[in-house]
């Protein structure tokens, strides 16, 4: 049942007038079970799915097709959200913020009456469709998709695992390590292509997770022998990238034993890893060129990482001095900053632990002075579109009228599926035009966009005119 099609044009226009449009990437969670105060969403393009994240494997309970609502029950009775909701594929939703929608319904009874009537008829129609046998049918269909993904993954990975065994036997028996290295690199190139094809065929979250479990389980005996892969696989729950992982990528020195060392070198040479190294250098170069040539300047680095970027900017500021502030949700190590203190005594440095997610949603604004330069380091690739916009908007509050903001991001690449589904290192990839549009939506004006080696980009923005 198409919710909006049920209204007269005047009522529909009133509702659309207060709605905002948002994009969701495949697998991006929209609502969490138990969440309070949720908004109302309508699927405009794509498809959402209701799922249970408390069981393993996750249980997909139902699809939410185009024209359907989520969040309306919680809106009506202020109850907690009954289930997790995410995008089954790339989707677009219309969003009605609960306080704005309630204000409209209270102010305009000619809108409220048909609105509540359509909600009631929608619920009644759903009850008639959802007989006692309907949910198991949906679940069975979802399970079949996941089983098909497991079978395809098993067929693909069986060949790779057998080749790994053969190569390892050669390494133990022969001294032709260069020949074995070439075989490993060829095998891994085939693995990268096979993984990309596998997850193109099974891109929905449920099947993708099922296929990922098969691949990781089969390859784990070899993956854990690579320092990079092993660090990714054993990272703390809820952490996407640890300082340990970033250091290994930035230092760019392979580690491991035998086959693991070859695998580690191959992973470090992937274009996404090369981009992370280049992004640090390019952001430092771009930010250094934007530093005001005066005393008392203030620079904010958002995203501590390993501290290398902050340390480089600290040295760039050493002549005129100034205040350098570093914020992150957990400032684990600023060793490069500490090492540069003696050589840059005019630069005052302070670090501050900030809940960046709450900051991005405008719920927690740190106590900071206006900044001449803000550098957003390797963060946008971990945020959905709507949080990038709100984050840029929140950061823009701290920018001086003549200040600049330097933002990095990752573009689509061939190795994305490998890192996302095999190493669990998922990132949001965007084109420069897409990231620029988000920055502009956040209230700034983009003045330049620079491409770096691999799938990396650095954009510079200033306050909008």
BELBELKA-V931013 format. One record per residue. N is the residue number from 0. SS is DSSP state (@ for helix, = for strand, . for the rest). OMEGA is omega in degrees with one decimal (* if undefined). Layout:
{{N SS OMEGA} {N SS OMEGA}}
This chain:
{{0 . 179.7} {1 . -173.4} {2 . -175.1} {3 @ -179.0} {4 @ -177.8} {5 @ -174.6} {6 . 168.6} {7 . -176.1} {8 @ -177.9} {9 @ 179.1} {10 @ 179.9} {11 @ 179.3} {12 @ 178.7} {13 @ 179.7} {14 @ 179.6} {15 @ -178.7} {16 @ -179.6} {17 . -179.8} {18 . 173.6} {19 = -178.6} {20 = -179.2} {21 = 178.2} {22 = 177.6} {23 = 174.5} {24 . 178.7} {25 . -179.8} {26 . -178.7} {27 . -178.2} {28 = 179.3} {29 = -179.0} {30 = 179.6} {31 . 178.4} {32 . -179.2} {33 . -179.3} {34 . -179.9} {35 . 174.8} {36 . -175.8} {37 . 176.3} {38 . 178.5} {39 = -177.6} {40 = 174.5} {41 = -179.7} {42 = 179.5} {43 = 174.4} {44 = 179.1} {45 . -178.0} {46 . 172.6} {47 = 174.6} {48 = 174.3} {49 = -177.4} {50 = 178.9} {51 = -177.2} {52 . -176.8} {53 . 179.4} {54 . 178.8} {55 . -3.3} {56 . 180.0} {57 . -177.2} {58 = 175.5} {59 = -173.0} {60 = -178.5} {61 = 172.9} {62 = 175.7} {63 = -173.1} {64 . 178.4} {65 . 179.0} {66 . -177.5} {67 . -177.7} {68 = 163.3} {69 = 179.2} {70 . -174.6} {71 @ 180.0} {72 @ 177.9} {73 @ 177.4} {74 @ -176.1} {75 @ -172.6} {76 @ 178.8} {77 . 178.2} {78 . 176.2} {79 . 177.2} {80 . -171.5} {81 . -177.6} {82 . 173.2} {83 = 179.4} {84 = 178.1} {85 = 178.4} {86 = 176.8} {87 . 176.4} {88 . 175.7} {89 . -171.8} {90 = 173.2} {91 = 179.4} {92 = 167.4} {93 = -175.3} {94 = 172.1} {95 = 177.7} {96 . -169.6} {97 @ -178.1} {98 @ 179.1} {99 @ 179.9} {100 @ 179.8} {101 @ 178.4} {102 @ 178.3} {103 @ -177.4} {104 @ 177.9} {105 @ -175.7} {106 @ -174.1} {107 . -179.4} {108 @ 178.1} {109 @ 173.9} {110 @ -175.6} {111 @ -175.9} {112 @ 178.5} {113 @ 178.9} {114 @ -178.7} {115 @ 178.1} {116 @ -179.7} {117 @ 176.2} {118 @ -179.9} {119 @ -179.9} {120 @ 177.2} {121 @ 179.5} {122 @ -179.8} {123 @ 178.5} {124 @ 179.3} {125 @ 178.9} {126 @ 180.0} {127 @ -179.9} {128 @ -174.7} {129 . 173.3} {130 . -176.2} {131 . -177.8} {132 . -171.2} {133 @ -177.4} {134 @ 176.1} {135 @ 178.7} {136 @ 178.8} {137 @ -180.0} {138 @ 179.6} {139 @ 178.6} {140 @ 178.8} {141 @ 178.7} {142 @ 178.8} {143 @ 176.7} {144 @ 180.0} {145 @ 178.8} {146 @ 178.1} {147 @ 177.9} {148 @ 178.1} {149 @ -179.8} {150 @ 179.6} {151 @ 178.9} {152 @ -179.1} {153 @ 178.7} {154 @ -178.3} {155 @ -171.7} {156 @ 179.9} {157 @ -180.0} {158 @ -179.3} {159 @ -178.8} {160 @ 178.5} {161 @ 178.0} {162 @ 176.2} {163 @ 178.8} {164 @ 180.0} {165 @ -179.6} {166 @ -179.9} {167 @ 175.6} {168 @ 178.4} {169 @ 179.9} {170 @ -179.0} {171 @ -173.6} {172 @ -173.8} {173 . 174.4} {174 . -179.5} {175 . -177.6} {176 @ 179.4} {177 @ 176.9} {178 @ 177.5} {179 @ 178.9} {180 @ 179.7} {181 @ 178.0} {182 @ 179.1} {183 @ -178.6} {184 @ 176.8} {185 @ 178.8} {186 @ -178.4} {187 @ 174.7} {188 @ 175.6} {189 @ 177.6} {190 @ 179.6} {191 @ 179.4} {192 @ -179.8} {193 @ 178.6} {194 @ 179.7} {195 @ 179.9} {196 @ -179.5} {197 @ -175.1} {198 @ 166.5} {199 @ 179.4} {200 @ -177.4} {201 . -173.9} {202 . 179.8} {203 . -172.7} {204 @ -177.9} {205 @ 176.8} {206 @ 179.9} {207 @ 178.5} {208 @ 179.8} {209 @ 179.1} {210 @ 179.6} {211 @ -179.7} {212 @ 179.5} {213 @ -177.2} {214 @ -177.5} {215 @ 179.7} {216 @ -178.7} {217 @ -175.0} {218 @ -174.6} {219 @ -179.1} {220 @ 178.3} {221 @ -178.0} {222 @ -175.4} {223 . 177.2} {224 . 170.9} {225 = -178.0} {226 @ -178.4} {227 @ -178.7} {228 @ -178.8} {229 @ 178.4} {230 @ 178.5} {231 @ -174.8} {232 @ -178.5} {233 . 179.5} {234 . 179.2} {235 . 179.6} {236 . 178.5} {237 . 177.4} {238 . 179.2} {239 . -179.2} {240 . 178.1} {241 . 176.6} {242 @ 179.3} {243 @ 179.2} {244 @ -178.0} {245 @ 178.8} {246 @ -178.1} {247 @ 179.1} {248 @ -176.5} {249 @ 178.9} {250 @ 170.7} {251 . 177.2} {252 . -176.1} {253 . -179.2} {254 . -179.1} {255 = -179.1} {256 . 174.6} {257 . -179.0} {258 @ 179.5} {259 @ 179.4} {260 @ 177.3} {261 @ 178.6} {262 @ -179.0} {263 @ 178.4} {264 @ -179.1} {265 @ 178.9} {266 @ -179.8} {267 @ 179.9} {268 . 178.5} {269 . -173.4} {270 @ 178.5} {271 @ 178.6} {272 @ 175.8} {273 @ 179.3} {274 @ 179.6} {275 @ 178.2} {276 @ -179.2} {277 @ 179.8} {278 @ 179.6} {279 @ -178.9} {280 @ -177.0} {281 @ 177.9} {282 @ 178.3} {283 @ 179.7} {284 @ -179.5} {285 @ -179.4} {286 @ 179.4} {287 @ -180.0} {288 @ -177.8} {289 @ -178.5} {290 . 176.2} {291 . -178.1} {292 . -179.8} {293 . 176.7} {294 . 176.9} {295 . -179.1} {296 . -177.3} {297 = -178.5} {298 = 178.7} {299 = 174.5} {300 = -179.1} {301 = -174.8} {302 . -173.9} {303 . -175.5} {304 . 177.6} {305 . -177.6} {306 . -176.5} {307 @ -179.4} {308 @ 179.1} {309 @ 178.5} {310 @ 178.6} {311 @ 177.7} {312 @ 177.4} {313 @ 179.1} {314 @ 178.1} {315 @ -178.5} {316 . -168.3} {317 . -177.0} {318 . -177.8} {319 . -178.5} {320 . -179.9} {321 = -179.4} {322 = 176.5} {323 = -179.7} {324 = 178.7} {325 = 177.6} {326 = 176.7} {327 = 179.6} {328 . 175.6} {329 . -179.5} {330 . -172.2} {331 . -174.5} {332 . 174.0} {333 . -177.4} {334 @ 178.5} {335 @ 177.5} {336 @ 179.1} {337 @ -179.3} {338 @ -176.5} {339 @ -175.3} {340 . -176.1} {341 . -178.3} {342 . 179.0} {343 . -175.2} {344 . -179.2} {345 . -177.0} {346 = 174.7} {347 = -176.5} {348 = 172.2} {349 = 177.1} {350 = -177.1} {351 = 176.6} {352 = -176.2} {353 . 172.7} {354 . -173.6} {355 @ 177.8} {356 @ 177.7} {357 @ 177.0} {358 @ -177.9} {359 @ -179.8} {360 . 177.3} {361 . -176.7} {362 . -179.9} {363 . 179.7} {364 . -178.6} {365 . -179.5} {366 . -177.4} {367 . 174.4} {368 . 175.2} {369 . -174.1} {370 = 176.0} {371 = -177.8} {372 = 176.6} {373 = -179.7} {374 = 179.4} {375 = -168.6} {376 . 175.3} {377 . 177.8} {378 . -174.4} {379 @ -178.4} {380 @ 176.6} {381 @ -177.0} {382 . 173.0} {383 . -174.5} {384 @ -173.6} {385 @ 177.9} {386 @ 174.7} {387 @ -179.5} {388 @ -177.7} {389 @ 178.7} {390 @ 178.5} {391 @ 179.7} {392 @ 179.3} {393 @ 178.7} {394 @ 179.8} {395 @ 177.9} {396 . -176.2} {397 . -176.6} {398 = 174.5} {399 = -179.0} {400 = -179.9} {401 = -175.7} {402 = -179.4} {403 = 176.0} {404 = 179.5} {405 = -173.1} {406 = 178.0} {407 = 177.7} {408 = 177.5} {409 = 177.7} {410 . -179.8} {411 . -179.6} {412 . -178.2} {413 . -174.4} {414 . -177.4} {415 @ -178.5} {416 @ 179.6} {417 @ -178.5} {418 @ -177.1} {419 @ -169.1} {420 @ -179.8} {421 @ 179.9} {422 . 179.3} {423 . -178.6} {424 . -177.0} {425 . 177.9} {426 . 176.2} {427 . -179.1} {428 . -179.6} {429 . 171.3} {430 . 176.1} {431 @ 179.9} {432 @ 179.4} {433 @ 178.7} {434 @ 177.6} {435 @ -179.7} {436 @ 179.0} {437 @ 179.1} {438 @ 177.9} {439 @ 177.0} {440 @ 176.8} {441 . 173.1} {442 . -179.7} {443 = 177.5} {444 = -178.9} {445 = -177.8} {446 = 178.0} {447 = 176.5} {448 = -176.7} {449 = 176.4} {450 = 176.6} {451 = -179.7} {452 . -177.8} {453 . -175.7} {454 . -179.7} {455 = 179.1} {456 = 177.0} {457 = 179.7} {458 = 177.2} {459 = -177.3} {460 = 175.9} {461 = 177.0} {462 = 179.5} {463 . 179.7} {464 . *}}
